[in-house]
Amino acid sequence: MNTLIMYDISCDKKRNKVEKLLSSYGYRVNYSVFEISVPKHQFKKLLQNLIKLTSKEDNVRVYILTKEVLKKSFKLHSNEGIFTDEELYF
């Protein structure tokens, strides 16, 4: 499963634990944003651990990235997944 997980957690101790957990599954693309690509069973385990570490006061968002979304995704200033000018107009 390809996911994007982002969080806003005010407690330093809790935030550090979440960062360590997410780092073990994927890579950081921004301070509190991680791209994670793991099999479904590992994703379930990740979510279980994330639920244990966080509470309702924390803001944690998980976006599932489908194959269709990934095909339309790209990183600026790199040669990965670049569209032609015609493709960028919706």
N, C-alpha and C positions, 0 to 999 in steps of 0.2 A: 504494500500500500504506500502510495506517495502522499505525504501530508505536509502541511505547513502549520507549525504550532507556535503561537505567540502568547506572551504573558505579561501582566503588569501586577507585580506582587510587592507590597511595601515592606514586608518583613525580610531583612537581609538574610537571616539564617535560612528561612524557608526558600527564598529566591535562589540562594546558592545551591540548595539541595535539588531544586527543580532544574537549574542550569546543568548541574552535574549529571542528572538523570538523562536529560535531553541530549547532552553531549555524547553520552554513551550509545545513543541510537542514531544520531545524525550529525549534521554540522550547522554551525551558527552562520546565519546570513546577515544578521543585525544583532544589536545588543540583546534583545529579548525575543528574537525570531529564529526558529530552527526549521530547516528542511530535513525531512526524515523519509527514508524509503526502506521499508522492512516488510517481510512477509506478514500476512494477517495475524498469525498466532503471536508474533512478537509485538505487533501493534496493540493487540488486546492486553498483553502483559504491561506494555508501556502505559496504556490508559489506566489500568488498575493501580499501578504505582503512582501515577500522576494524581489520581483521585485521593489516594492515601496521603500524599504530601500537601495537598491544597485544601482550601475551604471556600465557603460561599463568598467570603470577603475578597478573595483573589479573583482576578480577571484572567482566565485562561481560555484561549480560542483555538479550536482545531479545525482546519480546513482540509477536506479530502480532495486531492487533486486527481481528477480522472485523466485518462489517456488523451481525451479530446482537449482538455485544458492544458496539459503538458505540451501538446503539439503547438499550441498557440502562445506558449510562454517563451520568453527569451531574456537574456541579460544584456543590458545596454553596454556598449563599448567592448563587445566580444564577438567572435564569429559564430557563437553557438546559437542556433535557432533563429537566424536573422530572416526577416520577411523582405520581400521586394516591396517597393513603394506602393504598387497596386494592391497588394494584400493588406496593407495597413489601413486602407480606407474601408470603413464598415458599411 
